[in-house]
Amino acid sequence: NNGLVFQTMIPAIAGLRTGAGPMIHSDRGFQYTSRGFKRMVEDAKLTHSMSRVGRCLDNAPIEGFWGTLKVEMYYLREFQAYSKLTSAIEAYISFYNHDRLQKRLNGLSPVEYRAQAA
């Protein structure tokens, strides 16, 4: 629902660094095509990237990541507080980027792979 999307976006926007120009990518759900969301994105000077009609593969990379996170971290635990869940997600994202070795990246972590490519 729109309320949930706005509750997620408001603190994310508030936490932006000065001069940052982040992009938000979404599907074409009614929440993301609403006037209120469009106004919020414009006011925050965000770039809104949206999936093309009938092209579900646009979201494949992030959907794959969240699927991996759920299997490797979320489904294995029970969270009694929202703060515990957010801390666990932040820790997993750090693990995924810095320590999780991936076969498709020649046995490197994403950070190591990017550093090697640079």
N, C-alpha and C positions, 0 to 999 in steps of 0.2 A: 504494500500500500504506500501511498505518497508519504504518509507520516514517518514510516520506517526509513524510507530513502532519505528524507530530509534530516531525520535524526542522525543518520550516518554521515551525511554531507556537511552539516553545520560544523561539527568539531574538526573534520578533515580540512575544511576551508580555513577555519580559525587557526589551525596549526601550520599553515603555509608560511614559508620563509618569504621575506620581502624580496621582490624581484623574481620569485619562482614563477614559472609558466607551465604548470603541470597539465597533463591531458587526462581526461576521464573517458573511459571506453564503456559503452553499454550496449545492450540489445535495444530493440525497438518497443519495449514494454511501455504501457501507457504512462507509467511513472516518469520515464525518461523523455517522453515526448510532450509532457504537460507544459503549459505556460509557466507554471510556478518553478519547475525544474530548470527550464530554459532561462528564466530570469535569474535564478540562483547561479547558474553556470556563467552567464554573461557578467553579472555583478562581481563575481570572483575572478573574472578574466581568465577562465579556464578554457581550454580547447576541448570541445566535445566530439569524440570519435564515436560513431555509431555503426553497428553491424549493417551490412547491406541486406536488403530484402531477400529472403530465401538463401542466405549465405551463412549458415550456422558455423562454418569453419572459422569465421572471423574471431570467434571467442574461444577457439580450440586451445590455444596456449594457456590461457588463464583457467579455463575449465579443467585442463589436465593438471595444472598445479594444485587447484583446490581439491581435485579428486585424490591426488597423491597425499596431500596434507591430511585429508580425512582418514584415509586408510592407515597412514603411518603414525598419526598422532591423535586425532580426535576420537575415532571409534574405540581406541584403547583405554580411554579415560572417562571419568565422570567429573563434571565441573559444577561446583556448588555455588560459584559466584561468577558474575560477568568479568570481574577483574582477573580472576584466575584463568578464564578462557582467553582473554586478550593477551595476558602475559605468555601463555602457552603458545598462542599463534605467533607472537613476536619472536619468541625463542625458536620456534620451528622455522620461521622465515630466515632467521640468521643461520641456523644449522643448514638449511637447504642451500643457501647461497655460498656459504663458506666451507662447510665440512662434508656435505653429502656428495659422494663421488658418483658420477653418472657415466654409464657405458657409452651413451651417445655423444658424450663430450670427451671421449678417449680416456676415461678413467679420472677425469679432473672434476673439481667442483665448478659451478658456474663462474665464480670470481676468478679462479685459477685459469679457466678457459679464456675468459675475456682478457685477462692480463697477458696471456700468451699470444692472443690474437692481436693485441695492441702493439 
